Amino acid sequence: MADVEFGLDTFGDVTVGLDGSPVSQAQVIRNVVAEAVLADELGLDFIGVGEHHRVDFAVAAPEVVLAGIATATKNIHLGSAVTVLSSDDPIRVFQRFATVDALSNGRAEVILGRGSFTESFPLFGFDLAQYEQLFEEKLDLFSEVIKEKPVTWAGELRPPLKDKDIYPRTESGHLKTWIGVGGSPESVVRAARYELPLVLAIIGGDPARFAPYVDLFHRALAQLEKPDLPIAVHSPGYIADTDAEAAEQYFDHHKAMRDRIGAERGWGESTRAEFDNEIAHGSLYLGSPETVARKVAKTIQTLGIQRFDLKYSAGTLPHDRMMKSIELYGTKVLPMVKDILAG
């Protein structure tokens, strides 16, 4: 418990100002860099930036944003949240993150996943009917590339490689690579099979329901005779001075985002009762520093994880509000969490 790390994640959601006026995607990207700089100044361990290809998210090239963050920060580790490997090229993904690693003096990490949106597939010319095969083959190739040795590999969806060197390499010879999963047993076992640490995206319901996946990951590693590996949790949240203030500032932005995505996926309209229930019993870490600290500590203790990443952006939630939330997370929440864990 003493070695638990704490991070932040953002999808670069397109926001509004405190007066409700829209903010450009370009300004959102600059704001993400400022948020990461604050997180670094507060001593947080990690900042993750998501990849999307939609009008409501500004970051389509997280590695470029991370490169900007790398040159403006000193200690915080930098990663994706997630890189949609299925619709990208594994070699180019490695090259871009190796470049971020160079700019950050070894602080780059990559979280690979299939993503919860599919816009990148038609955009880059990939067939959704090959959804599973694309990810499996590209992960297989990526697992060879990160060995940082000449690559010999063959699959069905791209020409084979024979003794190909991939540059640039990292100075350390190791790019920390995670697998992000939404909670399917197959994805958990796949991460174990490739000997990669796990990020559980827990965005709804009681976090304790993911305990079987944690156990499955450890058992799979043991059966495969691989060393035990860390597990991180990614969940949404927001901190204000009081519980009531946090809910008031967050709800309308959350509801607009949830209903927009829900309309695309056939979900019903969200309600305040569902929102309040998710705070009380689910995976929304929202409230005063004391409330959020207790909930974060409980999740860490229940699941036995090694890192907790708070997804602090939420639809049009203003940048100024997010900066205050980040400040409270670093200065108030985390010291309380560490005290609880130490006790």
Beta strands, then each sheet from edge to edge (+ up, - down):
strand 1: 5-10
strand 2: 46-49
strand 3: 77-80
strand 4: 83-84
strand 5: 109-113
strand 6: 151-153
strand 7: 161-164
strand 8: 176-181
strand 9: 198-201
strand 10: 231-239
strand 11: 285-287
strand 12: 307-311
sheet 1: 3+ 2+ 1+ 12+ 10+ 9+ 8+ 5+ 4+
sheet 2: 3+ 2+ 1+ 12+ 10+ 11+
sheet 3: 6+ 7-
end
